[in-house]
Amino acid sequence: MTRHTASIALDGSAFDFKTLAQIGANRILVLASEDGMRRCEEGRRVFDAMLAAGLPVYGSTTGVGALKDRILTPDELDDFNAGLVRAHHFGTGPAFEAEVVRAAIAIRVNTAMTGRVGCTPDLVDAYIRLLAADVVPVVRRTGSIGCADIGLMGQIGAVLTGVGEAVHGGRRVPAAAALAAAGLRPLRMRAKDSLASISVNAIGYAAAANALRGGAAVVRVMLSAGLAAASAMGVSADPWLAARECGTPHEAMIGAWLTEACGEAHMPSATHIQDPLSLRMMAQVYAIAFDALASAGRTTLAAIARPDDNPVIVGDRLITSGASMPLDVTLAMQTASLALAHVARNSFNRCVLIGNGMRRGLPINLVPPGVIATGFGPIIKLAGELFARALSMSQPISAQSLVVAGGLEDEAAFLPLVVERFERQVEAVRRLAALEALLAAQAMDILGDRPAGLVGMVYGIARHHSPFYVKDRPLSAEVEAIEEALASPATMKALLVIAPMPEVDAFFALDPALTA
């Protein structure tokens, strides 16, 4: 269903997470700016001049990959360009979310507005009409080594020609049926259009941006759950005050946030002169997480305004390029992934601490005094497994050796796979946050705490889905329910009001109202 509330005329320049998220949510109508289309037309004239001169152009008048030296005759061009995009429809597995696919189409349009691509304005118009009609190509996510998303973007390009699958009106149908229902006609791919529709990293960039927003949201939630656990264990806020006064910019931000949040939470008095590092160093761990996420975010946003085609227009020439390897975004994502692993370890350590008891006289396994039960000892193994998941997904993979296309293509970045692993980390951290919130609530009830503010909100969510533990019972569904509630738009909305973090919240556009 189309529900545009605004429009944007893409001109080849960068845009922010808010715009990208609203395009993904189908809130913004995507248009092409007049200047951008003028540049696109100028680039096409350069291409047409080379074509008229009989000069070979990779992927347009020649084959691709190992067939790069195969020169096509004029009467072969139509069949070649129609076949090229369809030959690159080879993705498999689960499909990307519609939000990612819409954003990817907009990114492809945006980089075409630089005039560096050489595609026809008709290709740009076809993408824009697809977005306007909300025909969302089904893009199966396994099929890119991260050196131009040919197997992923090919699924979008194929839909433009009337093959493949798309979602329209809430139904997944053959592409030809979706186009017909939307009043659109299949596009005849002309020379360079087919290559321009596949040989870019738009899906990888869109997926990275979407994953980073999810990562920022889950770290916000995890920090809140961690504060609840720290409160239950009688943490000293002095290290957070020290971070506020003496730390890096992000450490100071987190230190100030923690100090203010604990001041409003009616936290108990500190019980130890020197707390374990997982409590003392919360500001440092979360600061580097937000720092890494923001750095990856800035790198990704810069990439969506940079043409990564091969070949590209430079002056009056169409020349070969190596810009199709998104190594900058990939390395930034892997750094963010490592930071998430540190967040997961920090949470796991607190889960062990609170489950071991002793802090503030808490009983082992959080079994209430006088009760015969096994308690929360076994579920700490879930925390360990979730941490191991997050850690295992943080191992870098971008330097893996891979040689294809007859030795011609011997570099790869694996960005889509890096993003997928990051998404799995986010899932693990989200569940860890739920488990830590549950443990914190049990400890608070044993001690008779009456938390307020942000800690009170986390406590209330945990207790809404999991009552005080007195008799041994299954906890699987309760942990999952807490996880779902903590990850809900309602919780994020409340979090932004109760304990705002303006720099993070605005940069990553975390307000659910922006995409509702």
C-alpha positions in Angstrom: 0.0 0.0 0.0 1.4 3.4 -1.0 1.4 5.9 1.9 3.9 8.6 0.9 3.9 11.6 3.2 6.7 13.5 1.5 9.0 13.3 -1.5 12.7 13.6 -2.2 14.4 14.4 -5.5 17.6 12.4 -5.6 20.6 14.3 -7.0 23.6 12.1 -6.3 24.4 13.5 -2.9 24.4 11.7 0.4 21.3 11.5 2.6 20.9 10.5 6.3 19.5 7.4 8.1 16.1 9.1 8.6 15.7 9.6 4.8 16.9 6.1 4.0 14.6 4.5 6.6 11.6 6.5 5.4 12.3 5.4 1.8 12.5 1.8 3.1 9.2 2.2 4.9 7.6 3.6 1.8 6.9 6.9 3.5 8.8 9.0 0.9 8.1 9.2 -2.8 11.4 9.0 -4.6 12.0 11.3 -7.6 15.0 12.2 -9.7 16.1 15.8 -9.6 16.4 17.8 -12.8 20.1 18.4 -12.4 20.6 14.7 -11.7 18.7 13.7 -14.8 20.7 16.2 -16.8 23.9 14.6 -15.6 22.5 11.2 -16.4 21.7 12.3 -20.0 25.1 13.8 -20.4 26.7 10.5 -19.3 24.6 8.6 -21.7 25.7 10.8 -24.6 29.3 9.9 -23.8 28.4 6.3 -23.9 26.5 6.6 -27.2 29.4 8.4 -28.7 31.7 5.5 -27.9 29.1 3.1 -29.2 28.8 5.0 -32.5 32.6 5.0 -32.8 32.6 1.2 -32.6 34.8 1.2 -29.4 34.5 -1.8 -27.2 32.7 -1.2 -23.9 32.9 -3.8 -21.2 29.6 -5.4 -20.4 27.8 -3.5 -23.1 29.4 -4.5 -26.4 31.5 -7.2 -24.9 30.8 -10.2 -22.6 31.5 -10.0 -18.9 33.9 -11.8 -16.6 35.8 -14.5 -18.3 33.9 -13.6 -21.6 35.2 -10.0 -21.5 37.0 -10.4 -24.8 33.9 -11.6 -26.7 32.9 -8.7 -28.9 29.1 -8.5 -29.6 27.7 -7.5 -33.0 25.0 -4.8 -33.1 22.3 -7.3 -33.8 23.3 -9.3 -30.7 23.0 -6.4 -28.3 19.3 -6.7 -27.5 19.5 -10.4 -26.7 22.7 -10.0 -24.7 21.3 -7.1 -22.5 18.1 -8.9 -21.9 19.9 -12.1 -21.0 22.7 -10.5 -18.9 20.3 -9.3 -16.1 18.4 -12.6 -16.1 21.6 -14.6 -15.9 22.5 -12.8 -12.8 19.2 -13.7 -11.1 20.8 -16.5 -9.1 20.3 -15.5 -5.4 18.8 -18.2 -3.1 17.4 -18.5 0.4 15.3 -16.2 2.4 14.5 -12.8 0.9 15.6 -9.4 2.2 13.0 -7.2 3.9 11.1 -4.9 1.6 12.7 -2.0 3.5 16.1 -3.0 2.3 15.0 -3.6 -1.3 13.3 -0.2 -1.6 16.3 1.5 -0.1 18.6 -0.3 -2.5 16.6 0.8 -5.5 16.8 4.4 -4.3 20.6 4.1 -3.8 20.9 2.8 -7.4 18.9 5.8 -8.6 21.0 8.2 -6.5 24.4 7.0 -7.8 23.0 7.2 -11.4 22.3 10.9 -10.7 26.1 11.6 -10.6 26.2 11.2 -14.4 29.0 8.6 -14.0 27.0 5.5 -15.0 26.1 5.9 -18.7 22.7 4.2 -18.3 19.7 5.5 -20.1 17.2 7.9 -18.3 14.7 5.2 -19.1 16.4 2.9 -16.6 16.2 5.5 -13.9 12.5 6.2 -14.7 11.8 2.4 -14.5 13.2 2.3 -11.0 11.3 5.3 -9.9 8.0 4.0 -11.2 8.7 0.7 -9.5 9.1 2.5 -6.1 6.1 4.7 -6.7 3.8 1.7 -7.4 5.4 -0.2 -4.5 6.3 -3.2 -6.6 9.0 -4.7 -4.4 11.3 -7.3 -6.1 11.8 -10.5 -4.1 15.6 -10.5 -3.5 16.9 -13.8 -2.1 19.8 -12.8 0.1 22.4 -15.4 -0.7 24.3 -14.6 -3.9 26.9 -12.0 -3.5 30.6 -12.1 -2.7 30.6 -8.4 -2.0 32.3 -7.1 -5.2 29.2 -5.7 -6.8 26.0 -7.4 -5.7 25.4 -9.0 -9.1 23.4 -12.0 -7.9 21.2 -9.7 -5.7 20.8 -6.6 -7.8 20.1 -9.0 -10.7 16.9 -10.0 -9.0 15.7 -6.4 -9.1 16.8 -5.8 -12.6 15.1 -9.0 -13.8 11.8 -7.7 -12.3 12.1 -4.6 -14.5 12.2 -6.9 -17.5 9.1 -8.9 -16.3 10.8 -12.0 -14.9 11.4 -13.1 -11.3 9.1 -12.4 -8.4 7.8 -9.3 -6.7 5.5 -8.4 -3.8 2.7 -6.1 -4.7 -0.5 -5.4 -2.8 0.8 -7.7 0.0 1.1 -10.7 -2.4 4.2 -12.4 -3.7 3.6 -13.0 -7.4 5.5 -13.4 -10.7 7.1 -10.2 -11.8 5.0 -9.9 -15.0 1.8 -10.1 -12.9 3.0 -7.5 -10.4 4.0 -5.1 -13.2 0.6 -5.6 -14.9 -1.3 -5.0 -11.7 0.6 -1.8 -11.1 0.0 -0.6 -14.7 3.7 -0.9 -15.5 5.3 -2.4 -18.7 8.5 -4.5 -18.8 11.6 -2.5 -19.6 13.7 -3.2 -22.7 17.3 -3.2 -21.4 19.5 -1.2 -23.7 23.3 -1.4 -23.9 24.8 -0.5 -20.4 21.4 -0.6 -18.7 21.7 -4.2 -18.0 25.2 -3.9 -16.5 24.1 -0.8 -14.6 21.3 -2.7 -13.0 23.5 -5.5 -11.6 27.1 -4.3 -11.1 26.6 -2.1 -8.0 26.6 -2.7 -4.2 23.3 -1.0 -3.5 21.7 -4.0 -1.7 24.8 -4.4 0.4 24.8 -0.7 1.4 21.0 -0.7 2.1 21.3 -3.9 4.2 24.3 -2.5 6.1 22.4 0.7 6.9 19.3 -1.2 8.1 21.5 -3.5 10.2 23.3 -0.6 11.8 20.1 1.0 12.8 19.1 -2.3 14.4 22.4 -2.5 16.1 22.1 1.0 17.6 18.6 0.2 18.8 19.7 -3.1 20.5 22.7 -1.5 22.2 20.4 1.2 23.5 18.1 -1.5 25.0 21.1 -3.6 26.3 22.5 -0.5 28.1 19.2 -0.1 29.8 19.0 -3.7 30.8 22.6 -3.5 32.0 21.8 -0.5 34.1 19.0 -2.5 35.7 21.3 -5.4 36.6 23.9 -3.0 37.9 21.3 -1.3 40.1 20.3 -4.7 41.5 23.9 -5.5 42.4 24.5 -2.2 44.2 26.9 -0.7 41.7 29.0 2.4 42.4 28.2 5.2 40.0 31.6 6.8 40.6 33.3 5.1 37.5 30.6 6.5 35.3 31.1 10.0 36.8 34.8 9.6 36.1 34.0 8.7 32.5 31.8 11.7 32.2 34.6 14.0 33.4 37.7 12.3 32.0 36.7 10.0 29.1 36.6 10.2 25.4 33.6 12.1 23.8 31.5 8.9 23.6 32.7 7.7 27.1 31.6 11.1 28.5 28.3 10.8 26.7 27.6 7.3 28.2 29.0 8.3 31.6 26.6 11.3 31.7 23.7 9.1 30.5 24.4 6.4 33.2 24.9 9.0 35.9 21.7 10.7 35.2 19.7 7.5 34.7 20.8 6.0 37.9 20.1 9.3 39.7 16.4 9.0 38.6 16.2 5.3 39.3 16.3 5.4 43.2 19.2 3.0 43.0 20.4 1.5 46.3 23.7 2.7 47.8 26.9 1.3 46.5 28.0 -1.9 48.3 31.6 -2.2 47.2 34.6 0.1 47.0 35.8 -1.5 43.8 33.3 -3.2 41.5 34.1 -5.9 38.9 35.2 -4.5 35.5 31.9 -5.5 33.8 30.3 -2.9 36.0 33.0 -0.3 36.3 33.7 -0.3 32.5 30.2 -0.1 31.2 30.8 3.4 30.0 33.9 2.4 28.1 32.3 -0.7 26.5 29.2 1.0 25.3 31.1 4.1 24.2 33.2 2.1 21.8 30.1 0.3 20.6 28.3 3.5 19.7 31.6 4.9 18.3 32.0 1.9 16.0 28.4 1.9 15.0 28.5 5.7 14.2 31.7 5.3 12.2 30.2 2.4 10.2 27.1 4.5 9.7 29.0 7.5 8.3 31.0 5.3 6.0 27.9 3.6 4.7 26.1 6.9 4.1 29.1 8.3 2.2 29.0 5.2 0.0 25.5 5.7 -1.2 26.5 8.9 -2.9 29.5 7.4 -4.7 29.2 5.6 -8.0 30.6 2.1 -7.7 29.9 1.0 -11.3 32.4 -0.5 -13.7 33.0 1.1 -16.1 32.4 4.7 -15.2 32.2 8.0 -17.1 35.2 10.3 -16.6 35.1 13.3 -18.8 34.4 12.2 -22.4 35.5 8.6 -21.7 34.0 5.5 -20.3 36.8 3.8 -18.4 37.3 0.7 -16.3 37.1 1.0 -12.5 37.8 -0.9 -9.4 35.2 0.8 -7.3 32.9 -2.1 -7.1 34.6 -3.6 -4.0 33.0 -2.0 -0.9 35.9 -2.7 1.4 35.5 0.6 3.4 32.0 -0.3 4.4 32.9 -3.9 5.0 35.8 -3.2 7.3 33.7 -0.6 9.2 30.9 -3.2 9.6 33.4 -5.8 10.9 34.7 -3.3 13.4 31.1 -2.6 14.6 30.6 -6.4 14.8 33.6 -6.7 17.1 32.3 -4.0 19.3 29.0 -5.8 19.5 30.9 -8.9 20.7 32.3 -6.8 23.5 28.8 -5.6 24.5 27.7 -9.3 24.6 30.6 -10.3 26.8 29.9 -7.4 29.1 26.3 -8.5 29.5 27.3 -12.2 30.0 29.7 -11.2 32.7 27.0 -9.3 34.6 24.6 -12.3 34.2 27.2 -14.5 35.8 27.8 -12.0 38.6 24.2 -11.5 39.5 23.4 -15.3 39.2 26.3 -16.1 41.5 24.7 -14.1 44.3 26.7 -12.6 47.1 26.3 -9.0 45.9 24.1 -7.3 48.4 23.6 -10.7 50.0 21.8 -12.1 47.0 21.3 -15.9 47.1 23.1 -18.1 44.7 21.0 -18.7 41.5 18.6 -16.1 42.8 16.6 -18.6 44.7 14.5 -16.8 47.3 15.4 -17.6 50.9 13.6 -20.7 52.3 12.7 -22.0 48.8 13.7 -25.3 47.4 14.5 -24.7 43.8 17.3 -24.9 41.2 16.6 -21.3 40.2 18.4 -19.3 37.6 21.7 -21.3 37.6 20.9 -23.4 34.4 19.8 -20.4 32.4 23.2 -18.7 32.8 24.3 -21.3 30.2 21.9 -19.6 27.7 23.7 -16.4 28.4 27.0 -18.1 27.7 25.7 -19.6 24.4 24.4 -16.2 23.3 27.7 -14.6 24.0 29.5 -17.4 22.1 27.1 -16.7 19.1 27.9 -13.0 19.2 31.6 -13.6 19.5 31.8 -16.2 16.7 30.0 -13.8 14.3 32.6 -11.1 15.0 35.5 -13.0 13.3 36.6 -11.1 10.1 35.9 -12.8 6.8 36.6 -10.1 4.3 40.2 -11.2 3.6 39.2 -14.7 2.6 40.8 -15.7 -0.7 38.4 -16.2 -3.6 39.2 -16.4 -7.3 36.4 -16.6 -10.0 35.8 -15.6 -13.6 38.9 -17.3 -15.0 41.2 -15.6 -12.5 39.9 -12.1 -13.6 38.0 -11.6 -10.3 40.3 -12.3 -7.5 39.2 -9.8 -4.8 36.0 -9.8 -2.7 34.7 -8.1 0.4 31.7 -10.4 1.3 29.7 -7.3 2.5 26.3 -9.0 2.4 27.6 -12.0 4.4 29.2 -9.6 6.9 25.9 -7.8 7.3 24.0 -11.1 7.8 26.5 -12.1 10.5 26.0 -8.7 12.1 22.2 -9.2 12.1 22.7 -12.6 13.9 24.8 -10.8 16.5 22.0 -8.3 17.0 19.6 -11.1 17.6 21.9 -12.7 20.2 22.4 -9.4 22.0 18.7 -8.7 22.0 18.0 -12.0 23.7 20.9 -11.4 26.2 19.2 -8.1 27.1 16.0 -9.9 27.9 17.8 -12.4 30.0 19.7 -9.7 31.9 16.4 -7.8 32.5 14.8 -11.0 33.9 17.7 -11.7 36.3 17.7 -8.0 37.4 14.0 -8.2 38.2 14.3 -11.3 40.2 17.2 -9.8 42.2 15.2 -6.6 42.9 12.2 -8.5 44.2 14.3 -10.6 46.5 15.9 -7.5 47.9 12.6 -5.5 48.0 13.9 -2.8 45.7 11.4 -0.3 44.2 13.0 0.9 41.0 11.9 4.0 39.3 12.7 5.8 36.0 14.4 3.8 33.3 15.3 0.9 35.7 11.7 0.8 36.7 10.6 0.6 33.1 12.9 -2.4 32.4 11.7 -4.0 35.6 8.1 -3.6 34.7 8.6 -5.1 31.2 10.4 -8.1 32.7 7.7 -8.7 35.4 4.9 -8.2 32.9 6.0 -11.3 31.1 7.7 -13.3 33.9 6.4 -13.4 37.5 8.6 -13.7 40.6 10.4 -17.0 40.5 9.6 -19.2 43.5 9.1 -22.7 42.0 11.1 -24.1 39.1 9.3 -23.7 35.8 10.1 -23.4 32.1 11.6 -20.0 31.2 12.0 -20.2 27.4 8.8 -18.5 26.4 9.1 -15.9 29.1 12.6 -14.9 27.9 11.3 -14.6 24.3 8.3 -12.5 25.4 10.6 -10.1 27.3 12.9 -9.9 24.3 10.0 -9.1 22.0 8.7 -6.4 24.4 12.1 -4.8 24.8 12.5 -4.7 21.0 9.1 -3.2 20.4 8.5 0.3 19.0 6.6 1.1 22.2 9.6 0.4 24.3 11.9 2.4 22.0 9.5 5.3 22.1 9.4 5.2 25.9 13.2 4.9 26.1 13.7 8.0 23.9 11.5 10.0 26.3 12.7 8.6 29.7 16.4 8.4 28.9 17.2 10.2 25.6 20.6 9.9 24.0 20.1 12.7 21.4 23.3 12.2 19.4 22.6 8.5 18.9 18.9 8.7 18.6 18.9 11.4 15.9 21.8 10.0 13.9 20.3 6.5 13.5 16.7 7.8 13.4 15.6 5.5 16.2 12.2 7.2 16.8 9.6 4.6 15.6 7.2 7.4 14.6 9.6 8.2 11.7 8.7 5.0 9.9 5.3 4.2 11.3 
